[in-house]
Amino acid sequence: MNQGIGRHVLDGYRVLDFTQVVAGPTATLMLAEMGAEVIKVELAPAGDPGRLGPFRVGERSGYFVQHNRGKKDLCLDPKSPEARAILMELAARVDVIVQNYAPGVIGRLGLSYDAVRAINPKIVMCSISAFGQTGPLSAEPGFDYLGAAYAGVTSMGGEPGGPPYFPMIAIGDVSTGVHAMGAICAALLYRERTGRGQHLDISLLDTYFHYHEASIETHTLSRGELRPTRSGLHSWYAVPAGVFRGRERYIIIIAPLQQHWEKLCVAMGQPELARDPRFATNDDRLRNLDALVATIEGWLRSMPSDDDAVAAMREQRVPMAPVLSVEEAVRHPHLRARGTVRTIRDRILGEFDVPGFALRFSDFPEPLQLDAPIMGEHNETVLTGMLGYSAERVRDLEARGVLRRGEA
């Protein structure tokens, strides 16, 4: 339990957050979840485009709230020299800067890594982008699915010979944010030991590319003989591993390892299948995939219900799972018990569910209670608390449009 050792593992660290939409805000949300003080900088007049995301009640976006809880909010006019001076003053007093603008934008605000390092040599600066800070694609505009396309990931989803599919969730954006969070924490640990800050270059394309668990080595080691591509509902190299149609729903079964395949045969009441020459080894099963799928789906349809089929496989410890809808997942008792689904209360939106914090710490078993800010809500708090401005000076800056407060 936490015995007077701070509110969480990153208590005491300050983060200046120039991020928007998903990838960058995911990184800074995770830092806030671990107790860091995160100051989100929004550029007037529109602020973070995530404020326009679904679902909205009036001007309040659940999308924005999900990704920006636990952050203080400073909103300013980036064209104002006074505003840029404020940013430089803040940069001198924080531990971490995170930004996910297009390459070059942060420099035009006067906050390139070299400029910040000159006044704060211990700064850890993390630049998140679609394609990286260097390379032929670095200047291209980018979003999650574009990184997946360039990484060869999109090509792996869909039916053979058909169009590629991409998943309707931000796997790349969220994963890039998580990669950035890990790099930031590692850089802070390095700084503790050496006193040196550094610049981190985290790209969505790099993140996506290293999700290839087998495709790259298979293609290159075979000297191009094997060309991994989309293979529909089933793995292109491990069998059975895919989506099978049951009586009422789809079920994913992952049993390519021999011990799991034999247990699946027992669960189906057909232990002799494990010795069938068509299915004896993974290579045999791959060559006879259509017959294997027909056999497994025939058993699923012969069961009284999908629940009975799941129970039979669970009894034999066959790795499998029913394909749940979003509505079913948020109600699942396991996800509820672990806080994987978390109910939060927003001061404007009221109660709703969001994904919970995925990292678990024994000293901090309870998640922090975090609120999402109104745009510019903490102008005075940040500038009086960190820079020693008077409340009157902050109000003057707001009156002159250097600072902004209130929804766009």
C-alpha positions in Angstrom: 0.0 0.0 0.0 1.0 3.6 -0.4 2.6 4.6 2.9 3.4 8.3 2.5 5.5 7.8 -0.6 3.6 10.1 -3.0 0.3 9.9 -4.9 1.8 7.6 -7.5 5.1 6.5 -9.1 5.7 9.7 -11.1 4.6 12.1 -8.3 6.8 15.3 -8.5 7.5 15.2 -12.2 6.2 18.0 -14.4 5.2 17.5 -18.0 4.5 20.2 -20.6 2.0 18.6 -23.0 1.7 19.9 -26.6 -0.3 17.0 -27.9 -3.7 16.5 -29.5 -6.2 13.9 -30.7 -5.0 10.4 -29.6 -1.4 9.3 -29.8 0.2 12.1 -27.8 -2.7 12.5 -25.4 -2.4 8.7 -24.7 1.2 9.2 -23.6 0.5 12.1 -21.3 -2.7 10.6 -19.9 -0.6 7.6 -18.8 1.9 9.9 -17.2 -0.9 11.6 -15.4 -2.4 8.3 -14.3 1.0 7.6 -12.7 0.9 10.9 -10.8 2.9 13.3 -13.0 1.7 16.9 -13.1 0.7 17.4 -16.8 0.1 20.9 -18.2 -1.7 20.6 -21.5 -1.1 23.5 -23.8 -3.9 24.2 -26.3 -3.4 26.7 -29.2 -6.2 29.3 -29.6 -8.6 29.6 -31.0 -9.6 25.9 -31.7 -7.5 24.0 -29.2 -7.2 20.2 -29.4 -9.3 18.9 -32.4 -10.2 16.0 -30.0 -12.7 18.4 -28.5 -14.8 17.8 -31.6 -14.8 14.0 -31.2 -17.8 11.8 -30.4 -19.9 11.6 -28.3 -20.7 15.2 -27.5 -23.2 16.7 -25.1 -23.4 20.4 -26.0 -19.8 21.5 -26.3 -18.4 18.7 -24.1 -16.8 15.7 -25.9 -16.5 12.3 -24.3 -13.7 11.6 -26.7 -11.7 14.5 -25.3 -12.5 13.7 -21.7 -11.4 10.1 -22.1 -7.9 11.1 -23.4 -7.3 14.1 -21.3 -8.2 13.4 -17.8 -5.8 14.5 -15.1 -4.3 17.4 -17.0 -4.2 21.1 -16.2 -5.1 23.3 -19.2 -3.3 26.4 -20.5 -4.7 28.0 -23.7 -2.8 30.7 -25.5 -2.4 32.5 -28.8 0.7 30.9 -30.6 1.1 34.0 -32.7 1.7 36.2 -29.7 5.4 36.9 -28.7 4.2 37.1 -25.0 2.6 33.6 -25.3 5.8 32.1 -26.8 7.8 33.7 -24.0 5.4 32.1 -21.5 6.0 28.7 -23.1 9.8 29.1 -22.9 9.5 30.1 -19.2 7.5 26.9 -18.6 9.9 24.8 -20.6 12.7 25.8 -18.3 10.8 24.5 -15.3 9.5 21.1 -16.4 11.0 17.6 -16.6 9.4 16.4 -19.8 8.0 18.0 -23.0 5.7 15.9 -25.2 4.6 17.1 -28.6 2.9 15.5 -31.6 2.7 18.3 -34.0 3.9 17.8 -37.6 7.8 17.9 -37.7 8.9 21.5 -37.6 5.9 23.0 -35.9 7.3 22.9 -32.4 10.4 24.7 -33.7 8.3 27.5 -35.1 6.9 28.0 -31.6 10.5 28.5 -30.5 10.6 25.2 -28.7 12.9 23.0 -30.7 14.9 20.5 -28.7 18.1 22.6 -29.1 16.3 25.7 -28.0 14.8 24.1 -24.9 18.0 22.2 -24.1 19.9 25.5 -24.0 17.8 26.6 -21.1 17.0 23.3 -19.5 19.8 20.8 -20.2 18.0 18.0 -18.2 14.9 18.2 -20.3 13.4 14.9 -21.7 11.6 15.9 -24.9 9.5 13.4 -26.7 8.4 14.1 -30.3 5.6 11.8 -31.5 4.7 11.7 -35.2 3.3 9.5 -37.9 6.5 8.8 -39.8 9.3 10.1 -37.6 11.4 13.3 -37.4 13.7 12.1 -40.2 13.4 10.1 -43.4 11.7 10.7 -46.8 8.2 10.5 -45.3 8.8 12.6 -42.3 7.1 15.8 -43.7 4.0 13.9 -44.9 0.7 14.4 -43.0 -0.2 11.2 -41.2 -2.8 9.4 -39.2 -3.1 5.9 -37.7 -4.3 4.0 -40.7 -1.7 5.5 -43.0 1.1 4.2 -40.8 -0.5 0.8 -40.9 -0.6 0.9 -44.6 3.1 1.9 -45.0 4.1 -0.8 -42.4 2.5 -3.6 -44.4 0.1 -4.2 -41.6 -3.1 -3.3 -43.5 -2.2 -5.7 -46.2 -2.5 -8.6 -43.7 -6.2 -8.1 -42.9 -9.0 -9.3 -45.2 -10.0 -12.2 -47.4 -7.4 -13.6 -49.9 -7.7 -11.8 -53.1 -10.1 -9.2 -51.6 -9.5 -5.7 -50.4 -7.5 -5.1 -47.2 -9.3 -4.3 -44.0 -8.3 -2.1 -41.0 -9.7 -2.4 -37.5 -12.2 0.2 -36.3 -10.0 1.2 -33.3 -6.9 3.3 -32.9 -4.4 0.5 -32.4 -1.5 2.5 -33.9 -2.3 5.8 -32.1 -2.8 4.2 -28.7 0.2 1.9 -29.1 2.4 4.8 -30.2 1.4 6.7 -27.1 2.2 3.7 -24.9 5.6 3.4 -26.6 6.2 7.1 -26.0 5.3 6.7 -22.3 7.7 3.8 -21.9 10.5 5.7 -23.6 9.9 8.8 -21.4 10.0 6.7 -18.2 13.3 5.0 -19.4 14.8 8.4 -20.3 13.8 9.8 -16.8 15.5 6.7 -15.2 18.6 7.4 -17.4 18.5 11.0 -16.3 18.4 10.0 -12.6 21.6 8.1 -13.1 23.5 10.4 -15.4 21.9 13.9 -15.1 21.5 14.0 -18.9 18.2 14.7 -20.7 17.6 13.7 -24.3 15.3 13.9 -27.3 13.0 10.9 -28.1 11.7 10.3 -31.7 8.7 8.0 -31.5 6.8 7.3 -34.7 3.5 5.5 -35.5 5.1 3.8 -38.5 8.0 2.4 -36.4 5.5 1.2 -33.8 3.3 -0.5 -36.3 6.2 -2.2 -38.1 7.4 -4.0 -35.1 4.0 -5.7 -34.7 5.1 -8.1 -37.4 5.8 -11.2 -35.2 6.6 -13.5 -38.1 6.0 -11.8 -41.5 9.4 -10.0 -41.9 11.7 -12.8 -40.9 9.6 -15.3 -42.9 9.8 -13.2 -46.0 13.4 -12.4 -45.8 14.7 -15.7 -44.7 12.8 -17.5 -47.5 14.5 -15.0 -49.9 11.1 -13.8 -51.0 9.6 -17.3 -51.7 7.0 -16.7 -48.9 5.0 -13.5 -49.2 2.8 -13.1 -46.1 -0.5 -11.5 -46.9 -4.1 -11.5 -45.8 -5.5 -15.0 -45.2 -9.1 -14.3 -44.1 -10.3 -15.6 -40.8 -7.4 -17.9 -40.2 -3.6 -17.6 -39.6 -1.4 -18.0 -42.6 1.2 -20.0 -40.7 -0.3 -21.5 -37.5 -3.4 -23.8 -37.5 -5.9 -23.9 -36.0 -5.7 -20.2 -35.1 -8.6 -18.1 -36.3 -12.3 -17.3 -36.2 -14.8 -20.1 -36.3 -18.6 -19.8 -36.7 -20.6 -21.3 -33.9 -24.4 -21.7 -33.5 -25.0 -18.1 -32.4 -21.7 -16.3 -32.6 -18.1 -16.4 -33.7 -15.5 -18.0 -31.5 -11.7 -17.6 -31.7 -9.7 -20.8 -31.2 -5.9 -20.7 -30.9 -4.6 -24.3 -30.8 -1.7 -24.7 -33.2 0.6 -26.1 -30.5 0.4 -29.9 -30.5 -0.7 -30.2 -26.9 -3.5 -27.7 -27.5 -4.6 -29.3 -30.7 -4.8 -32.7 -28.9 -6.9 -31.1 -26.1 -9.2 -29.6 -28.7 -9.8 -33.0 -30.3 -10.7 -34.3 -26.8 -13.0 -31.4 -26.2 -14.7 -32.2 -29.5 -15.1 -35.8 -28.5 -12.9 -36.9 -31.4 -9.5 -37.6 -29.9 -8.6 -39.7 -33.0 -8.4 -36.5 -35.1 -5.1 -35.8 -33.5 -3.7 -38.8 -35.3 -5.5 -38.2 -38.6 -2.8 -37.8 -41.3 -4.5 -34.7 -42.6 -4.2 -33.0 -39.2 -1.3 -34.7 -37.4 1.1 -31.7 -37.6 0.8 -28.0 -38.1 2.0 -28.3 -41.7 -0.6 -31.0 -42.3 -3.3 -28.9 -40.9 -2.2 -25.9 -42.9 -2.4 -27.9 -46.1 -5.8 -29.2 -45.2 -7.2 -26.0 -43.7 -10.6 -26.1 -45.4 -11.3 -29.6 -44.1 -10.1 -28.7 -40.6 -12.3 -25.6 -40.5 -15.3 -27.6 -41.7 -14.6 -30.3 -39.0 -14.3 -27.7 -36.1 -17.3 -25.7 -37.2 -19.4 -28.9 -37.7 -18.7 -29.7 -34.1 -19.6 -26.2 -32.9 -22.9 -26.4 -34.7 -23.6 -29.8 -33.3 -23.4 -28.5 -29.7 -26.6 -27.4 -28.0 -25.2 -23.9 -27.7 -22.1 -21.9 -28.0 -21.9 -21.8 -24.2 -21.7 -25.6 -24.1 -18.9 -25.6 -26.7 -17.0 -22.9 -24.8 -17.4 -24.9 -21.6 -16.1 -28.1 -23.3 -13.0 -26.3 -24.5 -12.5 -24.6 -21.2 -12.6 -27.9 -19.4 -9.7 -29.1 -21.6 -7.9 -25.7 -21.2 -8.1 -25.0 -25.0 -7.1 -21.4 -25.6 -10.3 -19.7 -27.0 -12.7 -16.8 -26.5 -16.1 -15.8 -27.7 -16.1 -12.8 -29.9 -17.8 -10.1 -27.8 -19.4 -7.0 -29.0 -18.4 -3.7 -27.4 -21.7 -3.8 -25.5 -20.9 -7.3 -24.2 -17.3 -6.4 -23.3 -18.2 -3.4 -21.1 -20.5 -5.7 -19.1 -18.1 -8.6 -18.8 -17.5 -9.4 -15.1 -13.8 -10.0 -15.6 -13.3 -6.6 -17.2 -15.4 -5.0 -14.5 -13.6 -6.8 -11.6 -10.2 -5.7 -12.8 -11.1 -2.1 -13.6 -10.4 -2.8 -17.3 -13.7 -1.0 -17.8 -13.8 2.0 -15.6 -16.8 4.2 -14.8 -15.8 7.9 -14.5 -17.8 10.9 -13.6 -17.3 14.1 -15.6 -18.6 17.4 -14.1 -20.5 18.1 -17.3 -21.2 14.7 -19.0 -22.0 12.8 -15.8 -21.1 9.1 -15.5 -19.9 7.0 -18.4 -17.4 4.2 -19.1 -13.9 4.5 -20.4 -11.0 2.0 -20.8 -9.2 1.7 -17.4 -5.5 2.2 -16.7 -3.7 -0.9 -17.9 -0.7 -0.7 -15.7 -0.9 -2.1 -12.2 1.3 -1.1 -9.2 1.2 -2.9 -5.9 2.1 0.2 -3.9 -0.8 2.1 -5.7 -3.7 -0.3 -6.1 -6.3 2.3 -6.5 -6.5 4.5 -9.7 -6.2 8.2 -9.3 -9.4 10.2 -9.7 -8.7 12.5 -12.6 -10.8 15.2 -14.2 -10.6 16.6 -17.8 -10.1 20.3 -18.2 -12.1 23.1 -19.8 -9.9 24.9 -22.3 -7.7 27.4 -20.6 -9.2 26.4 -17.2 -5.8 26.5 -15.4 -4.2 29.6 -16.9 -4.1 31.3 -13.6 -3.2 28.2 -11.6 -0.2 27.4 -13.9 1.2 30.9 -14.3 0.8 32.0 -10.7 2.0 28.6 -9.3 4.9 28.0 -11.7 6.0 31.4 -12.9 5.0 33.6 -10.0 2.6 35.8 -12.1 0.0 37.7 -10.2 -3.7 37.0 -10.8 -4.0 40.6 -12.2 -1.3 39.9 -14.8 -3.1 36.7 -15.9 -6.4 38.5 -16.2 -4.7 41.2 -18.3 -3.2 38.6 -20.6 -6.6 37.0 -21.0 -8.2 40.4 -21.7 -5.7 41.1 -24.4 -6.1 37.6 -26.0 -2.6 36.3 -25.2 -4.3 33.7 -23.1 -7.8 32.2 -23.8 -10.3 30.6 -21.5 -13.5 28.7 -22.2 -14.6 26.3 -24.9 -13.8 27.3 -28.5 
